[in-house]
């Protein structure tokens, strides 16, 4: 058995860094809309919509990975689902004029395929963490969107004059009140970072558990 070079806490701290950066990016843009660029409203919407597609796809891919079929069938199902959801990601990329959403989405697909290919008890543990991550992401996303939509939030730099100057296309809460988008992104990615920081504890909980058994009962 290979011994990791870094303790679990440090490794998962590093893995949480992207979510921390994203969370801070939304927070900074909430207070100063042009601090990180002049097109952060479109970028923020693209990120949050991509996260929604990713969470939705993770539910079906998670079911596929937990199924009792062989690795080849699992891989084919994951690729097929990835191609299906790529239709929505492609539409998002065309609307935003950016192609990075497609690359980011398939990077996540590749990560799930590596979980299948690794096999063994460690793979079972990672599948358990993957399912826990999906539940956490789903609840965090829904709560972040609902709370920020219902609560009165300060606009900070997103004044009516500034929004008029941007002249964004379309309508909707996130366009009419961009502070709700920025607050939702901040809360969602902050929650994701918290999960990543404690993922090593979750991995220990799921070690030796067969994710295919209902209610995640331990093997006898």
ABEGO torsion letter per residue (X at the ends): XBBBABBAAAAAAAAAAAAAAAAAAAAAAAABAAAAEAAAAAAAAAAAAAAAAAAAAAAAAAAAAABABBAAAAAAAAAAAAAAAAAAAAAAAAAAGBAAAAAAAAAAAAAAAAAAAAEEAAAAAAAAAAAAAAAAAAAAAAAAAAAAAABBBBAEABBAAAAAAAGBBEBEAAAABAAAAAAAAAAAAAAAAAAAAAAAAAAAAABGBBAABBGGBBBX
